[in-house]
Amino acid sequence: MTYNNNKKYDLFDDLQRNLSNVVDTIINHPYIHALEKKQIRKDKLEIFVCEQFHIIANDKRNFAFMISKTSNDAASKLFID
């Protein structure tokens, strides 16, 4: 990330730019293209879906843990949202 001293630094512009790069990477990922072309076998897709289910369940459990450890409402709201 580079900063231009002549312009006001805008954190939100950088965040938006970085997030748009992430979105572009996801949208243009070969796996997504293979899904669109129906080149992923059903059994492989089922594995992916099950893995995502467990990841999300663990994330929810970890967020609940983090909420219980936060010292203020702003921090807990971050994990709740």
PDB file with SEQRES, HELIX, SHEET and CRYST1 records, atoms N, CA, C and O in Angstrom:
SEQRES   1 A   81  MET THR TYR ASN ASN ASN LYS LYS TYR ASP LEU PHE ASP          
SEQRES   2 A   81  ASP LEU GLN ARG ASN LEU SER ASN VAL VAL ASP THR ILE          
SEQRES   3 A   81  ILE ASN HIS PRO TYR ILE HIS ALA LEU GLU LYS LYS GLN          
SEQRES   4 A   81  ILE ARG LYS ASP LYS LEU GLU ILE PHE VAL CYS GLU GLN          
SEQRES   5 A   81  PHE HIS ILE ILE ALA ASN ASP LYS ARG ASN PHE ALA PHE          
SEQRES   6 A   81  MET ILE SER LYS THR SER ASN ASP ALA ALA SER LYS LEU          
SEQRES   7 A   81  PHE ILE ASP                                                  
HELIX    1 AA1 LEU A   11  ILE A   27  1                                  17    
HELIX    2 AA2 PRO A   30  GLU A   36  1                                   7    
HELIX    3 AA3 LYS A   42  LYS A   69  1                                  28    
HELIX    4 AA4 ASP A   73  ILE A   80  1                                   8    
CRYST1    1.000    1.000    1.000  90.00  90.00  90.00 P 1           1          
ATOM      1  N   MET A   1       0.840  -1.154   0.000  1.00  0.00           N  
ATOM      2  CA  MET A   1       0.000   0.000   0.000  1.00  0.00           C  
ATOM      3  C   MET A   1       0.900   1.236   0.000  1.00  0.00           C  
ATOM      4  O   MET A   1       1.743   1.385   0.885  1.00  0.00           O  
ATOM      5  N   THR A   2       0.733   2.109  -0.966  1.00  0.00           N  
ATOM      6  CA  THR A   2       1.541   3.317  -1.019  1.00  0.00           C  
ATOM      7  C   THR A   2       0.694   4.513  -0.626  1.00  0.00           C  
ATOM      8  O   THR A   2      -0.520   4.531  -0.832  1.00  0.00           O  
ATOM      9  N   TYR A   3       1.346   5.499  -0.063  1.00  0.00           N  
ATOM     10  CA  TYR A   3       0.669   6.695   0.405  1.00  0.00           C  
ATOM     11  C   TYR A   3       1.180   7.887  -0.392  1.00  0.00           C  
ATOM     12  O   TYR A   3       2.384   8.025  -0.607  1.00  0.00           O  
ATOM     13  N   ASN A   4       0.289   8.722  -0.817  1.00  0.00           N  
ATOM     14  CA  ASN A   4       0.639   9.929  -1.539  1.00  0.00           C  
ATOM     15  C   ASN A   4       0.510  11.089  -0.560  1.00  0.00           C  
ATOM     16  O   ASN A   4      -0.585  11.377  -0.076  1.00  0.00           O  
ATOM     17  N   ASN A   5       1.630  11.757  -0.268  1.00  0.00           N  
ATOM     18  CA  ASN A   5       1.614  12.849   0.708  1.00  0.00           C  
ATOM     19  C   ASN A   5       0.837  14.060   0.207  1.00  0.00           C  
ATOM     20  O   ASN A   5       0.426  14.894   1.014  1.00  0.00           O  
ATOM     21  N   ASN A   6       0.626  14.178  -1.094  1.00  0.00           N  
ATOM     22  CA  ASN A   6      -0.075  15.332  -1.652  1.00  0.00           C  
ATOM     23  C   ASN A   6      -1.590  15.189  -1.573  1.00  0.00           C  
ATOM     24  O   ASN A   6      -2.310  16.172  -1.744  1.00  0.00           O  
ATOM     25  N   LYS A   7      -2.073  14.008  -1.322  1.00  0.00           N  
ATOM     26  CA  LYS A   7      -3.508  13.767  -1.265  1.00  0.00           C  
ATOM     27  C   LYS A   7      -3.887  13.253   0.112  1.00  0.00           C  
ATOM     28  O   LYS A   7      -3.096  12.616   0.808  1.00  0.00           O  
ATOM     29  N   LYS A   8      -5.102  13.548   0.473  1.00  0.00           N  
ATOM     30  CA  LYS A   8      -5.602  13.027   1.744  1.00  0.00           C  
ATOM     31  C   LYS A   8      -5.727  11.507   1.625  1.00  0.00           C  
ATOM     32  O   LYS A   8      -6.368  10.996   0.706  1.00  0.00           O  
ATOM     33  N   TYR A   9      -5.109  10.799   2.561  1.00  0.00           N  
ATOM     34  CA  TYR A   9      -5.180   9.345   2.578  1.00  0.00           C  
ATOM     35  C   TYR A   9      -6.575   8.917   2.992  1.00  0.00           C  
ATOM     36  O   TYR A   9      -7.090   9.378   4.011  1.00  0.00           O  
ATOM     37  N   ASP A  10      -7.185   8.046   2.217  1.00  0.00           N  
ATOM     38  CA  ASP A  10      -8.539   7.602   2.516  1.00  0.00           C  
ATOM     39  C   ASP A  10      -8.542   6.094   2.718  1.00  0.00           C  
ATOM     40  O   ASP A  10      -8.418   5.321   1.768  1.00  0.00           O  
ATOM     41  N   LEU A  11      -8.682   5.703   3.947  1.00  0.00           N  
ATOM     42  CA  LEU A  11      -8.685   4.292   4.311  1.00  0.00           C  
ATOM     43  C   LEU A  11      -9.765   3.525   3.564  1.00  0.00           C  
ATOM     44  O   LEU A  11      -9.543   2.393   3.136  1.00  0.00           O  
ATOM     45  N   PHE A  12     -10.923   4.132   3.409  1.00  0.00           N  
ATOM     46  CA  PHE A  12     -12.033   3.435   2.768  1.00  0.00           C  
ATOM     47  C   PHE A  12     -11.767   3.169   1.295  1.00  0.00           C  
ATOM     48  O   PHE A  12     -12.188   2.140   0.767  1.00  0.00           O  
ATOM     49  N   ASP A  13     -11.079   4.075   0.629  1.00  0.00           N  
ATOM     50  CA  ASP A  13     -10.708   3.828  -0.770  1.00  0.00           C  
ATOM     51  C   ASP A  13      -9.780   2.627  -0.879  1.00  0.00           C  
ATOM     52  O   ASP A  13      -9.942   1.787  -1.763  1.00  0.00           O  
ATOM     53  N   ASP A  14      -8.811   2.550   0.019  1.00  0.00           N  
ATOM     54  CA  ASP A  14      -7.894   1.406   0.018  1.00  0.00           C  
ATOM     55  C   ASP A  14      -8.623   0.105   0.327  1.00  0.00           C  
ATOM     56  O   ASP A  14      -8.374  -0.920  -0.308  1.00  0.00           O  
ATOM     57  N   LEU A  15      -9.521   0.149   1.301  1.00  0.00           N  
ATOM     58  CA  LEU A  15     -10.283  -1.054   1.642  1.00  0.00           C  
ATOM     59  C   LEU A  15     -11.138  -1.509   0.465  1.00  0.00           C  
ATOM     60  O   LEU A  15     -11.186  -2.697   0.142  1.00  0.00           O  
ATOM     61  N   GLN A  16     -11.803  -0.565  -0.166  1.00  0.00           N  
ATOM     62  CA  GLN A  16     -12.652  -0.907  -1.309  1.00  0.00           C  
ATOM     63  C   GLN A  16     -11.819  -1.490  -2.445  1.00  0.00           C  
ATOM     64  O   GLN A  16     -12.220  -2.470  -3.072  1.00  0.00           O  
ATOM     65  N   ARG A  17     -10.674  -0.895  -2.706  1.00  0.00           N  
ATOM     66  CA  ARG A  17      -9.799  -1.384  -3.768  1.00  0.00           C  
ATOM     67  C   ARG A  17      -9.315  -2.798  -3.448  1.00  0.00           C  
ATOM     68  O   ARG A  17      -9.327  -3.675  -4.312  1.00  0.00           O  
ATOM     69  N   ASN A  18      -8.891  -3.015  -2.204  1.00  0.00           N  
ATOM     70  CA  ASN A  18      -8.409  -4.338  -1.808  1.00  0.00           C  
ATOM     71  C   ASN A  18      -9.519  -5.378  -1.855  1.00  0.00           C  
ATOM     72  O   ASN A  18      -9.304  -6.504  -2.303  1.00  0.00           O  
ATOM     73  N   LEU A  19     -10.707  -4.997  -1.390  1.00  0.00           N  
ATOM     74  CA  LEU A  19     -11.821  -5.941  -1.424  1.00  0.00           C  
ATOM     75  C   LEU A  19     -12.252  -6.243  -2.851  1.00  0.00           C  
ATOM     76  O   LEU A  19     -12.624  -7.375  -3.160  1.00  0.00           O  
ATOM     77  N   SER A  20     -12.206  -5.248  -3.716  1.00  0.00           N  
ATOM     78  CA  SER A  20     -12.587  -5.517  -5.103  1.00  0.00           C  
ATOM     79  C   SER A  20     -11.586  -6.467  -5.752  1.00  0.00           C  
ATOM     80  O   SER A  20     -11.959  -7.264  -6.612  1.00  0.00           O  
ATOM     81  N   ASN A  21     -10.312  -6.390  -5.346  1.00  0.00           N  
ATOM     82  CA  ASN A  21      -9.319  -7.351  -5.843  1.00  0.00           C  
ATOM     83  C   ASN A  21      -9.642  -8.762  -5.369  1.00  0.00           C  
ATOM     84  O   ASN A  21      -9.495  -9.723  -6.123  1.00  0.00           O  
ATOM     85  N   VAL A  22     -10.082  -8.884  -4.125  1.00  0.00           N  
ATOM     86  CA  VAL A  22     -10.447 -10.197  -3.584  1.00  0.00           C  
ATOM     87  C   VAL A  22     -11.657 -10.745  -4.332  1.00  0.00           C  
ATOM     88  O   VAL A  22     -11.680 -11.916  -4.712  1.00  0.00           O  
ATOM     89  N   VAL A  23     -12.659  -9.896  -4.542  1.00  0.00           N  
ATOM     90  CA  VAL A  23     -13.862 -10.318  -5.258  1.00  0.00           C  
ATOM     91  C   VAL A  23     -13.497 -10.760  -6.679  1.00  0.00           C  
ATOM     92  O   VAL A  23     -13.978 -11.792  -7.148  1.00  0.00           O  
ATOM     93  N   ASP A  24     -12.658  -9.992  -7.359  1.00  0.00           N  
ATOM     94  CA  ASP A  24     -12.228 -10.364  -8.708  1.00  0.00           C  
ATOM     95  C   ASP A  24     -11.504 -11.709  -8.715  1.00  0.00           C  
ATOM     96  O   ASP A  24     -11.708 -12.527  -9.613  1.00  0.00           O  
ATOM     97  N   THR A  25     -10.659 -11.932  -7.712  1.00  0.00           N  
ATOM     98  CA  THR A  25      -9.932 -13.199  -7.613  1.00  0.00           C  
ATOM     99  C   THR A  25     -10.891 -14.364  -7.439  1.00  0.00           C  
ATOM    100  O   THR A  25     -10.713 -15.415  -8.054  1.00  0.00           O  
ATOM    101  N   ILE A  26     -11.905 -14.184  -6.607  1.00  0.00           N  
ATOM    102  CA  ILE A  26     -12.892 -15.246  -6.382  1.00  0.00           C  
ATOM    103  C   ILE A  26     -13.700 -15.502  -7.644  1.00  0.00           C  
ATOM    104  O   ILE A  26     -13.863 -16.649  -8.059  1.00  0.00           O  
ATOM    105  N   ILE A  27     -14.206 -14.440  -8.253  1.00  0.00           N  
ATOM    106  CA  ILE A  27     -15.043 -14.584  -9.440  1.00  0.00           C  
ATOM    107  C   ILE A  27     -14.276 -15.236 -10.592  1.00  0.00           C  
ATOM    108  O   ILE A  27     -14.853 -15.998 -11.368  1.00  0.00           O  
ATOM    109  N   ASN A  28     -13.004 -14.946 -10.701  1.00  0.00           N  
ATOM    110  CA  ASN A  28     -12.203 -15.473 -11.808  1.00  0.00           C  
ATOM    111  C   ASN A  28     -11.424 -16.729 -11.452  1.00  0.00           C  
ATOM    112  O   ASN A  28     -10.537 -17.145 -12.198  1.00  0.00           O  
ATOM    113  N   HIS A  29     -11.751 -17.334 -10.319  1.00  0.00           N  
ATOM    114  CA  HIS A  29     -11.048 -18.545  -9.895  1.00  0.00           C  
ATOM    115  C   HIS A  29     -11.418 -19.711 -10.820  1.00  0.00           C  
ATOM    116  O   HIS A  29     -12.578 -19.851 -11.209  1.00  0.00           O  
ATOM    117  N   PRO A  30     -10.439 -20.543 -11.170  1.00  0.00           N  
ATOM    118  CA  PRO A  30     -10.717 -21.682 -12.059  1.00  0.00           C  
ATOM    119  C   PRO A  30     -11.810 -22.616 -11.540  1.00  0.00           C  
ATOM    120  O   PRO A  30     -12.544 -23.196 -12.339  1.00  0.00           O  
ATOM    121  N   TYR A  31     -11.935 -22.772 -10.228  1.00  0.00           N  
ATOM    122  CA  TYR A  31     -12.970 -23.642  -9.673  1.00  0.00           C  
ATOM    123  C   TYR A  31     -14.358 -23.111 -10.024  1.00  0.00           C  
ATOM    124  O   TYR A  31     -15.252 -23.884 -10.369  1.00  0.00           O  
ATOM    125  N   ILE A  32     -14.536 -21.802  -9.937  1.00  0.00           N  
ATOM    126  CA  ILE A  32     -15.826 -21.191 -10.275  1.00  0.00           C  
ATOM    127  C   ILE A  32     -16.148 -21.411 -11.746  1.00  0.00           C  
ATOM    128  O   ILE A  32     -17.281 -21.735 -12.100  1.00  0.00           O  
ATOM    129  N   HIS A  33     -15.148 -21.235 -12.598  1.00  0.00           N  
ATOM    130  CA  HIS A  33     -15.364 -21.460 -14.035  1.00  0.00           C  
ATOM    131  C   HIS A  33     -15.705 -22.924 -14.312  1.00  0.00           C  
ATOM    132  O   HIS A  33     -16.560 -23.220 -15.147  1.00  0.00           O  
ATOM    133  N   ALA A  34     -15.037 -23.831 -13.612  1.00  0.00           N  
ATOM    134  CA  ALA A  34     -15.328 -25.256 -13.780  1.00  0.00           C  
ATOM    135  C   ALA A  34     -16.750 -25.581 -13.315  1.00  0.00           C  
ATOM    136  O   ALA A  34     -17.434 -26.396 -13.934  1.00  0.00           O  
ATOM    137  N   LEU A  35     -17.193 -24.949 -12.232  1.00  0.00           N  
ATOM    138  CA  LEU A  35     -18.572 -25.150 -11.770  1.00  0.00           C  
ATOM    139  C   LEU A  35     -19.569 -24.680 -12.821  1.00  0.00           C  
ATOM    140  O   LEU A  35     -20.550 -25.363 -13.113  1.00  0.00           O  
ATOM    141  N   GLU A  36     -19.306 -23.508 -13.383  1.00  0.00           N  
ATOM    142  CA  GLU A  36     -20.212 -22.965 -14.401  1.00  0.00           C  
ATOM    143  C   GLU A  36     -20.303 -23.879 -15.624  1.00  0.00           C  
ATOM    144  O   GLU A  36     -21.348 -23.968 -16.267  1.00  0.00           O  
ATOM    145  N   LYS A  37     -19.208 -24.549 -15.932  1.00  0.00           N  
ATOM    146  CA  LYS A  37     -19.176 -25.445 -17.092  1.00  0.00           C  
ATOM    147  C   LYS A  37     -19.577 -26.869 -16.723  1.00  0.00           C  
ATOM    148  O   LYS A  37     -19.496 -27.783 -17.545  1.00  0.00           O  
ATOM    149  N   LYS A  38     -20.012 -27.045 -15.470  1.00  0.00           N  
ATOM    150  CA  LYS A  38     -20.427 -28.355 -14.946  1.00  0.00           C  
ATOM    151  C   LYS A  38     -19.310 -29.404 -15.091  1.00  0.00           C  
ATOM    152  O   LYS A  38     -19.556 -30.558 -15.439  1.00  0.00           O  
ATOM    153  N   GLN A  39     -18.079 -28.960 -14.811  1.00  0.00           N  
ATOM    154  CA  GLN A  39     -16.917 -29.845 -14.896  1.00  0.00           C  
ATOM    155  C   GLN A  39     -16.503 -30.414 -13.529  1.00  0.00           C  
ATOM    156  O   GLN A  39     -15.539 -31.174 -13.437  1.00  0.00           O  
ATOM    157  N   ILE A  40     -17.226 -30.047 -12.484  1.00  0.00           N  
ATOM    158  CA  ILE A  40     -16.936 -30.569 -11.150  1.00  0.00           C  
ATOM    159  C   ILE A  40     -17.927 -31.693 -10.870  1.00  0.00           C  
ATOM    160  O   ILE A  40     -19.142 -31.504 -10.936  1.00  0.00           O  
ATOM    161  N   ARG A  41     -17.385 -32.860 -10.559  1.00  0.00           N  
ATOM    162  CA  ARG A  41     -18.260 -33.992 -10.262  1.00  0.00           C  
ATOM    163  C   ARG A  41     -19.047 -33.732  -8.982  1.00  0.00           C  
ATOM    164  O   ARG A  41     -18.591 -33.014  -8.092  1.00  0.00           O  
ATOM    165  N   LYS A  42     -20.237 -34.330  -8.904  1.00  0.00           N  
ATOM    166  CA  LYS A  42     -21.127 -34.128  -7.763  1.00  0.00           C  
ATOM    167  C   LYS A  42     -20.459 -34.545  -6.458  1.00  0.00           C  
ATOM    168  O   LYS A  42     -20.611 -33.858  -5.448  1.00  0.00           O  
ATOM    169  N   ASP A  43     -19.726 -35.650  -6.454  1.00  0.00           N  
ATOM    170  CA  ASP A  43     -19.088 -36.100  -5.210  1.00  0.00           C  
ATOM    171  C   ASP A  43     -18.028 -35.104  -4.743  1.00  0.00           C  
ATOM    172  O   ASP A  43     -17.853 -34.911  -3.540  1.00  0.00           O  
ATOM    173  N   LYS A  44     -17.324 -34.474  -5.672  1.00  0.00           N  
ATOM    174  CA  LYS A  44     -16.322 -33.468  -5.302  1.00  0.00           C  
ATOM    175  C   LYS A  44     -17.001 -32.201  -4.779  1.00  0.00           C  
ATOM    176  O   LYS A  44     -16.498 -31.561  -3.856  1.00  0.00           O  
ATOM    177  N   LEU A  45     -18.125 -31.845  -5.361  1.00  0.00           N  
ATOM    178  CA  LEU A  45     -18.871 -30.688  -4.892  1.00  0.00           C  
ATOM    179  C   LEU A  45     -19.438 -30.937  -3.492  1.00  0.00           C  
ATOM    180  O   LEU A  45     -19.453 -30.033  -2.657  1.00  0.00           O  
ATOM    181  N   GLU A  46     -19.899 -32.152  -3.240  1.00  0.00           N  
ATOM    182  CA  GLU A  46     -20.416 -32.496  -1.912  1.00  0.00           C  
ATOM    183  C   GLU A  46     -19.321 -32.383  -0.852  1.00  0.00           C  
ATOM    184  O   GLU A  46     -19.581 -31.926   0.261  1.00  0.00           O  
ATOM    185  N   ILE A  47     -18.111 -32.793  -1.187  1.00  0.00           N  
ATOM    186  CA  ILE A  47     -16.984 -32.664  -0.251  1.00  0.00           C  
ATOM    187  C   ILE A  47     -16.748 -31.199   0.075  1.00  0.00           C  
ATOM    188  O   ILE A  47     -16.585 -30.831   1.238  1.00  0.00           O  
ATOM    189  N   PHE A  48     -16.731 -30.368  -0.955  1.00  0.00           N  
ATOM    190  CA  PHE A  48     -16.515 -28.932  -0.763  1.00  0.00           C  
ATOM    191  C   PHE A  48     -17.602 -28.333   0.129  1.00  0.00           C  
ATOM    192  O   PHE A  48     -17.298 -27.570   1.046  1.00  0.00           O  
ATOM    193  N   VAL A  49     -18.856 -28.671  -0.129  1.00  0.00           N  
ATOM    194  CA  VAL A  49     -19.972 -28.136   0.653  1.00  0.00           C  
ATOM    195  C   VAL A  49     -19.857 -28.572   2.114  1.00  0.00           C  
ATOM    196  O   VAL A  49     -20.084 -27.766   3.016  1.00  0.00           O  
ATOM    197  N   CYS A  50     -19.512 -29.819   2.355  1.00  0.00           N  
ATOM    198  CA  CYS A  50     -19.362 -30.314   3.733  1.00  0.00           C  
ATOM    199  C   CYS A  50     -18.216 -29.601   4.448  1.00  0.00           C  
ATOM    200  O   CYS A  50     -18.335 -29.242   5.620  1.00  0.00           O  
ATOM    201  N   GLU A  51     -17.108 -29.398   3.738  1.00  0.00           N  
ATOM    202  CA  GLU A  51     -15.984 -28.673   4.337  1.00  0.00           C  
ATOM    203  C   GLU A  51     -16.403 -27.255   4.720  1.00  0.00           C  
ATOM    204  O   GLU A  51     -16.082 -26.781   5.810  1.00  0.00           O  
ATOM    205  N   GLN A  52     -17.113 -26.589   3.830  1.00  0.00           N  
ATOM    206  CA  GLN A  52     -17.568 -25.225   4.115  1.00  0.00           C  
ATOM    207  C   GLN A  52     -18.526 -25.202   5.300  1.00  0.00           C  
ATOM    208  O   GLN A  52     -18.461 -24.292   6.126  1.00  0.00           O  
ATOM    209  N   PHE A  53     -19.402 -26.176   5.395  1.00  0.00           N  
ATOM    210  CA  PHE A  53     -20.328 -26.264   6.519  1.00  0.00           C  
ATOM    211  C   PHE A  53     -19.562 -26.314   7.839  1.00  0.00           C  
ATOM    212  O   PHE A  53     -19.902 -25.609   8.789  1.00  0.00           O  
ATOM    213  N   HIS A  54     -18.522 -27.155   7.893  1.00  0.00           N  
ATOM    214  CA  HIS A  54     -17.748 -27.296   9.127  1.00  0.00           C  
ATOM    215  C   HIS A  54     -16.928 -26.048   9.419  1.00  0.00           C  
ATOM    216  O   HIS A  54     -16.785 -25.661  10.579  1.00  0.00           O  
ATOM    217  N   ILE A  55     -16.394 -25.422   8.392  1.00  0.00           N  
ATOM    218  CA  ILE A  55     -15.638 -24.178   8.586  1.00  0.00           C  
ATOM    219  C   ILE A  55     -16.543 -23.099   9.163  1.00  0.00           C  
ATOM    220  O   ILE A  55     -16.170 -22.415  10.117  1.00  0.00           O  
ATOM    221  N   ILE A  56     -17.725 -22.946   8.589  1.00  0.00           N  
ATOM    222  CA  ILE A  56     -18.657 -21.911   9.058  1.00  0.00           C  
ATOM    223  C   ILE A  56     -19.118 -22.209  10.482  1.00  0.00           C  
ATOM    224  O   ILE A  56     -19.216 -21.297  11.303  1.00  0.00           O  
ATOM    225  N   ALA A  57     -19.401 -23.471  10.782  1.00  0.00           N  
ATOM    226  CA  ALA A  57     -19.809 -23.840  12.143  1.00  0.00           C  
ATOM    227  C   ALA A  57     -18.697 -23.510  13.139  1.00  0.00           C  
ATOM    228  O   ALA A  57     -18.972 -23.000  14.226  1.00  0.00           O  
ATOM    229  N   ASN A  58     -17.453 -23.795  12.779  1.00  0.00           N  
ATOM    230  CA  ASN A  58     -16.332 -23.477  13.664  1.00  0.00           C  
ATOM    231  C   ASN A  58     -16.158 -21.969  13.805  1.00  0.00           C  
ATOM    232  O   ASN A  58     -15.859 -21.476  14.893  1.00  0.00           O  
ATOM    233  N   ASP A  59     -16.345 -21.234  12.709  1.00  0.00           N  
ATOM    234  CA  ASP A  59     -16.251 -19.772  12.782  1.00  0.00           C  
ATOM    235  C   ASP A  59     -17.296 -19.223  13.743  1.00  0.00           C  
ATOM    236  O   ASP A  59     -16.993 -18.345  14.551  1.00  0.00           O  
ATOM    237  N   LYS A  60     -18.517 -19.728  13.663  1.00  0.00           N  
ATOM    238  CA  LYS A  60     -19.572 -19.254  14.557  1.00  0.00           C  
ATOM    239  C   LYS A  60     -19.203 -19.536  16.019  1.00  0.00           C  
ATOM    240  O   LYS A  60     -19.422 -18.698  16.893  1.00  0.00           O  
ATOM    241  N   ARG A  61     -18.652 -20.705  16.269  1.00  0.00           N  
ATOM    242  CA  ARG A  61     -18.243 -21.062  17.627  1.00  0.00           C  
ATOM    243  C   ARG A  61     -17.099 -20.150  18.092  1.00  0.00           C  
ATOM    244  O   ARG A  61     -17.086 -19.701  19.238  1.00  0.00           O  
ATOM    245  N   ASN A  62     -16.144 -19.882  17.200  1.00  0.00           N  
ATOM    246  CA  ASN A  62     -15.030 -19.004  17.544  1.00  0.00           C  
ATOM    247  C   ASN A  62     -15.500 -17.575  17.786  1.00  0.00           C  
ATOM    248  O   ASN A  62     -15.001 -16.905  18.691  1.00  0.00           O  
ATOM    249  N   PHE A  63     -16.465 -17.095  16.979  1.00  0.00           N  
ATOM    250  CA  PHE A  63     -17.003 -15.751  17.193  1.00  0.00           C  
ATOM    251  C   PHE A  63     -17.703 -15.672  18.538  1.00  0.00           C  
ATOM    252  O   PHE A  63     -17.561 -14.680  19.253  1.00  0.00           O  
ATOM    253  N   ALA A  64     -18.454 -16.700  18.889  1.00  0.00           N  
ATOM    254  CA  ALA A  64     -19.131 -16.718  20.190  1.00  0.00           C  
ATOM    255  C   ALA A  64     -18.098 -16.653  21.319  1.00  0.00           C  
ATOM    256  O   ALA A  64     -18.300 -15.955  22.312  1.00  0.00           O  
ATOM    257  N   PHE A  65     -17.006 -17.374  21.161  1.00  0.00           N  
ATOM    258  CA  PHE A  65     -15.937 -17.342  22.158  1.00  0.00           C  
ATOM    259  C   PHE A  65     -15.339 -15.939  22.250  1.00  0.00           C  
ATOM    260  O   PHE A  65     -15.119 -15.425  23.347  1.00  0.00           O  
ATOM    261  N   MET A  66     -15.077 -15.319  21.093  1.00  0.00           N  
ATOM    262  CA  MET A  66     -14.492 -13.978  21.080  1.00  0.00           C  
ATOM    263  C   MET A  66     -15.444 -12.962  21.720  1.00  0.00           C  
ATOM    264  O   MET A  66     -15.000 -12.058  22.429  1.00  0.00           O  
ATOM    265  N   ILE A  67     -16.741 -13.106  21.473  1.00  0.00           N  
ATOM    266  CA  ILE A  67     -17.721 -12.206  22.090  1.00  0.00           C  
ATOM    267  C   ILE A  67     -17.654 -12.326  23.606  1.00  0.00           C  
ATOM    268  O   ILE A  67     -17.739 -11.327  24.321  1.00  0.00           O  
ATOM    269  N   SER A  68     -17.502 -13.548  24.088  1.00  0.00           N  
ATOM    270  CA  SER A  68     -17.450 -13.751  25.539  1.00  0.00           C  
ATOM    271  C   SER A  68     -16.183 -13.161  26.161  1.00  0.00           C  
ATOM    272  O   SER A  68     -16.148 -12.910  27.366  1.00  0.00           O  
ATOM    273  N   LYS A  69     -15.148 -12.939  25.355  1.00  0.00           N  
ATOM    274  CA  LYS A  69     -13.865 -12.428  25.861  1.00  0.00           C  
ATOM    275  C   LYS A  69     -13.680 -10.933  25.637  1.00  0.00           C  
ATOM    276  O   LYS A  69     -12.717 -10.358  26.144  1.00  0.00           O  
ATOM    277  N   THR A  70     -14.580 -10.284  24.889  1.00  0.00           N  
ATOM    278  CA  THR A  70     -14.393  -8.864  24.599  1.00  0.00           C  
ATOM    279  C   THR A  70     -14.594  -8.021  25.851  1.00  0.00           C  
ATOM    280  O   THR A  70     -15.351  -8.373  26.755  1.00  0.00           O  
ATOM    281  N   SER A  71     -13.887  -6.897  25.868  1.00  0.00           N  
ATOM    282  CA  SER A  71     -13.946  -6.026  27.038  1.00  0.00           C  
ATOM    283  C   SER A  71     -14.903  -4.854  26.861  1.00  0.00           C  
ATOM    284  O   SER A  71     -15.146  -4.105  27.807  1.00  0.00           O  
ATOM    285  N   ASN A  72     -15.452  -4.689  25.646  1.00  0.00           N  
ATOM    286  CA  ASN A  72     -16.387  -3.572  25.465  1.00  0.00           C  
ATOM    287  C   ASN A  72     -17.436  -3.920  24.416  1.00  0.00           C  
ATOM    288  O   ASN A  72     -17.290  -4.878  23.656  1.00  0.00           O  
ATOM    289  N   ASP A  73     -18.499  -3.116  24.396  1.00  0.00           N  
ATOM    290  CA  ASP A  73     -19.616  -3.382  23.489  1.00  0.00           C  
ATOM    291  C   ASP A  73     -19.246  -3.253  22.015  1.00  0.00           C  
ATOM    292  O   ASP A  73     -19.768  -3.992  21.181  1.00  0.00           O  
ATOM    293  N   ALA A  74     -18.350  -2.321  21.685  1.00  0.00           N  
ATOM    294  CA  ALA A  74     -17.957  -2.122  20.284  1.00  0.00           C  
ATOM    295  C   ALA A  74     -17.276  -3.377  19.741  1.00  0.00           C  
ATOM    296  O   ALA A  74     -17.535  -3.793  18.611  1.00  0.00           O  
ATOM    297  N   ALA A  75     -16.411  -3.970  20.547  1.00  0.00           N  
ATOM    298  CA  ALA A  75     -15.713  -5.178  20.121  1.00  0.00           C  
ATOM    299  C   ALA A  75     -16.687  -6.354  19.974  1.00  0.00           C  
ATOM    300  O   ALA A  75     -16.599  -7.117  19.012  1.00  0.00           O  
ATOM    301  N   SER A  76     -17.607  -6.498  20.920  1.00  0.00           N  
ATOM    302  CA  SER A  76     -18.545  -7.604  20.819  1.00  0.00           C  
ATOM    303  C   SER A  76     -19.492  -7.417  19.629  1.00  0.00           C  
ATOM    304  O   SER A  76     -19.876  -8.393  18.986  1.00  0.00           O  
ATOM    305  N   LYS A  77     -19.868  -6.170  19.334  1.00  0.00           N  
ATOM    306  CA  LYS A  77     -20.731  -5.893  18.193  1.00  0.00           C  
ATOM    307  C   LYS A  77     -20.040  -6.308  16.884  1.00  0.00           C  
ATOM    308  O   LYS A  77     -20.687  -6.803  15.961  1.00  0.00           O  
ATOM    309  N   LEU A  78     -18.733  -6.100  16.821  1.00  0.00           N  
ATOM    310  CA  LEU A  78     -17.972  -6.498  15.640  1.00  0.00           C  
ATOM    311  C   LEU A  78     -18.163  -7.985  15.352  1.00  0.00           C  
ATOM    312  O   LEU A  78     -18.402  -8.364  14.206  1.00  0.00           O  
ATOM    313  N   PHE A  79     -18.062  -8.825  16.371  1.00  0.00           N  
ATOM    314  CA  PHE A  79     -18.198 -10.263  16.165  1.00  0.00           C  
ATOM    315  C   PHE A  79     -19.651 -10.686  15.985  1.00  0.00           C  
ATOM    316  O   PHE A  79     -19.925 -11.666  15.292  1.00  0.00           O  
ATOM    317  N   ILE A  80     -20.574  -9.970  16.591  1.00  0.00           N  
ATOM    318  CA  ILE A  80     -21.991 -10.286  16.424  1.00  0.00           C  
ATOM    319  C   ILE A  80     -22.420  -9.995  14.992  1.00  0.00           C  
ATOM    320  O   ILE A  80     -23.124 -10.787  14.365  1.00  0.00           O  
ATOM    321  N   ASP A  81     -21.978  -8.834  14.482  1.00  0.00           N  
ATOM    322  CA  ASP A  81     -22.347  -8.456  13.105  1.00  0.00           C  
ATOM    323  C   ASP A  81     -21.698  -9.377  12.102  1.00  0.00           C  
ATOM    324  O   ASP A  81     -21.892  -9.214  10.897  1.00  0.00           O  
TER     325      ASP A  81                                                      
END                                                                             
